Amino acid sequence: MNIIINIILLLAGFVLLIKGADFFVDGASALARKFKIPPLVVGLTIVAMGTSAPELAVSISASLSGANSMAVSNVIGSNLFNLLAVLGVCSVIIPSVVTTDLLKRDYPVSIAVSGIFLAMLFIGGDRGVVTRAESVVLVLLLAGYMLWTVLSALKNPSNEVSDEKPFIWWKCALCIIGGAAAIVFGGNLVVNNAGSLGAAFGMSETLIGLTICAVGTSLPELVTSITAARKGENDMAMGNVIGSNIFNVLMILGISGVISPISIDTISVTDTLTDCVIYIAICLLAYIFCITGKKITKAEGGMLVSLYIGYMVFAIMREYAF
């Protein structure tokens, strides 16, 4: 009976996360339009931050409860899901075109920040530990990346004219505040009930983060990117994936680490290192796909989806030592 209640509450948490992120993005985008913030900046910052909000809520909740392994594996799992499943499915629908800015700036940044976090976690000092000071560095790198993005957008303003919607301040405030509240409450529901379900089935925090939490909290990116791909706006879909991955590492792990220094237990250190290396290797593979013809073909998209299925099988087999 308890398992059924946990499943219901877990699903309720996912619904709150997804709808909360949706309302938050709508409100923040309306505010951005009001103050004439360029659409590119909105896409790479506000939308990416909004779709990463579920991961942030889950990771902070995990960090506060001392489940740092779940916080880290949630980010790694979400980023792998974004690159392999989300980008792969979008590319199968229609080949994903890569913009020059994304290829020269944002994608290399995504790979670099992942490498920096890996170095913090496993090189120098205590193995498997990211200190509060190192976490502050991640947050500062996030601020620097956002500033760089804004300045680049202002130097190369978009000529696109978007449909102006009337700005209703109370509606905007309600979306932002209500969306944020739903995200926080939903995040708590997901962490608590995913942990209970995992424990019932003998799953470790690492596997829970890589599977249940990662897939559930990445649903906003999946829905947003697939919708964009179906409308032929693959650059938006690609930007959402890469932008979200950058925010996941810098914002989520940075803030989580500032709240409570990240410490991976001895049993999970090797698995976490393996997952980090696999993620960076996948980043490089997808980047190779991007630079060959400046797009990811349907065949390459299918390969990415297949790799994600293979990785999930590997993670489960590793957990239960098949």
Buried (B, 14 or more C-beta within 10 A) or exposed (E): EEEEEBEEBBBBBBBBBBBBBBBBBBBBBBBBBEEEBBBBBBBBBBBBBBBBBBBBBBBBBBBBBEBBBBBBBBBBBBBBBBBBBBBBBBBBBBBBBBBEBBBEBBBBBBBBBBBBBBEBBBEEEEEBBBBEEBBEBBBEBBEEBBEEBBEBBEEEEEEEEEEEEEEEEEEBEEBBEBBBBBBBBBBBBBBBBBBBBBEEEEBBBBBBBBBBBBBBBBBBBBBBBBEBBEEEBBBBBBBBBBBBBBBBBBBBBBBBBBBBBBBBBEEBBEBBBEBBEBBBEBBEBBBEBBEEEEBBBBEBBBBBBEBBEEBBEEBBEBBEEE
